[in-house]
Amino acid sequence: MLAETICSAAAAAGLGIAAVAAYRKRYLSAARIAAYALVPLGLVMTGAVEWIADTAFSPVAWAGFGVLGGAWLLLSSTRAIERRRGGRTDGGGGAEAVGRAERAAVAPTASAPRAAATPKPAADDFSDIEAILKKHGI
């Protein structure tokens, strides 16, 4: 009840300020002030202020926010641990699955790309540049 009274008083004061601005022939400012003044009145009329006041002073609502925060913390920490482990999870075979994954990572496969045994000489890089420069007459 107190929140509704305060919002209604703020709306009345805002409309009074808008009337003064309109009296001074500042119609655009008066319309803007009136629009802002009508927002708290609209919130009171829709019941949003009562809902917010009931939620803000309800211990059950705050406990619910705490439970939601705990769930978010648990979810984000498990995701961070999963990323740190490289996507491995606890279920599905345990040490056997990890052992197989490590053996597969160590053993070379036919589909794995092979690195070049000898690097290209540095002269090839400069020959391309020289060709471009000669093309432009430099």
C-alpha positions in Angstrom: 0.0 0.0 0.0 2.9 2.4 0.8 4.6 1.7 -2.5 1.4 2.5 -4.5 0.9 5.7 -2.6 4.5 6.8 -3.3 4.2 6.0 -7.0 0.9 7.9 -7.2 2.4 10.9 -5.5 5.4 10.9 -7.8 3.0 10.7 -10.8 1.0 13.7 -9.5 4.2 15.7 -8.9 5.5 14.9 -12.3 2.2 16.0 -13.9 2.4 19.2 -12.0 5.9 19.9 -13.3 4.7 19.1 -16.8 1.9 21.6 -16.4 4.4 24.3 -15.3 6.6 23.5 -18.3 3.6 23.8 -20.6 2.7 27.1 -19.0 6.2 28.3 -20.0 5.5 27.3 -23.6 7.9 24.4 -23.5 5.4 21.9 -24.9 7.9 19.3 -26.0 9.5 19.1 -22.6 6.1 19.1 -21.0 5.0 16.1 -23.0 8.2 14.2 -22.2 7.8 15.0 -18.5 4.2 13.9 -18.5 5.1 10.6 -20.2 7.7 9.9 -17.5 5.2 10.9 -14.8 2.6 8.5 -16.1 4.9 5.4 -15.9 4.7 4.9 -12.1 0.9 5.5 -12.3 0.6 2.8 -15.0 2.7 0.4 -12.9 0.4 0.9 -9.9 -2.7 0.4 -12.0 -1.3 -2.9 -13.6 -0.4 -4.3 -10.2 3.3 -4.5 -11.0 4.3 -2.4 -8.0 2.4 -4.7 -5.6 4.0 -7.8 -7.2 7.5 -6.3 -6.9 6.9 -5.2 -3.3 5.6 -8.7 -2.4 8.6 -10.3 -4.0 11.1 -8.0 -2.4 9.9 -8.6 1.1 9.2 -12.3 0.8 11.7 -14.7 2.4 10.4 -17.6 0.2 11.2 -15.5 -3.0 14.7 -14.8 -1.7 15.2 -18.4 -0.9 14.1 -19.2 -4.5 16.6 -16.7 -5.9 19.3 -18.5 -3.7 18.4 -21.9 -5.1 18.5 -20.5 -8.7 21.9 -19.0 -8.0 23.2 -22.3 -6.5 22.0 -24.2 -9.6 23.7 -21.7 -11.9 26.9 -22.0 -9.9 26.8 -25.8 -9.9 26.1 -25.8 -13.7 28.9 -23.3 -14.6 31.5 -25.0 -12.3 30.8 -28.5 -13.9 31.1 -26.9 -17.4 34.4 -25.3 -16.4 35.8 -28.6 -15.1 34.6 -30.5 -18.2 36.4 -27.9 -20.4 39.6 -28.3 -18.3 39.5 -32.1 -18.7 39.1 -31.8 -22.4 35.6 -33.0 -22.8 36.0 -36.2 -20.8 33.2 -37.2 -18.5 33.0 -39.5 -15.4 30.6 -42.0 -16.9 30.8 -44.6 -19.6 33.7 -46.9 -18.8 35.9 -44.8 -16.4 39.6 -45.7 -16.6 39.1 -48.1 -19.5 37.7 -45.3 -21.8 40.5 -43.0 -20.8 43.1 -45.7 -21.5 41.7 -46.3 -24.9 41.6 -42.6 -25.7 45.2 -42.2 -24.6 46.3 -45.2 -26.7 44.5 -43.8 -29.7 46.2 -40.5 -29.3 49.7 -42.0 -29.1 49.3 -44.5 -32.0 49.7 -43.0 -35.4 46.7 -43.4 -37.8 46.6 -43.5 -41.5 44.2 -40.5 -41.6 46.5 -38.3 -39.6 48.3 -35.7 -41.7 52.0 -36.1 -41.9 54.4 -33.2 -41.5 56.9 -32.4 -44.2 60.3 -33.9 -43.4 62.2 -31.0 -44.9 61.1 -27.4 -44.7 61.0 -25.3 -47.9 64.1 -23.2 -48.5 63.7 -19.5 -47.7 64.7 -18.6 -51.3 61.3 -19.8 -52.6 59.5 -17.2 -50.4 61.6 -14.3 -51.9 61.4 -15.6 -55.4 57.6 -14.9 -55.4 58.2 -11.4 -54.1 60.8 -10.8 -56.7 58.5 -11.9 -59.4 55.8 -9.5 -58.2 58.2 -6.7 -58.0 59.5 -7.4 -61.6 56.0 -7.5 -62.9 55.3 -4.0 -61.6 58.7 -2.8 -62.8 60.3 -2.2 -59.5 
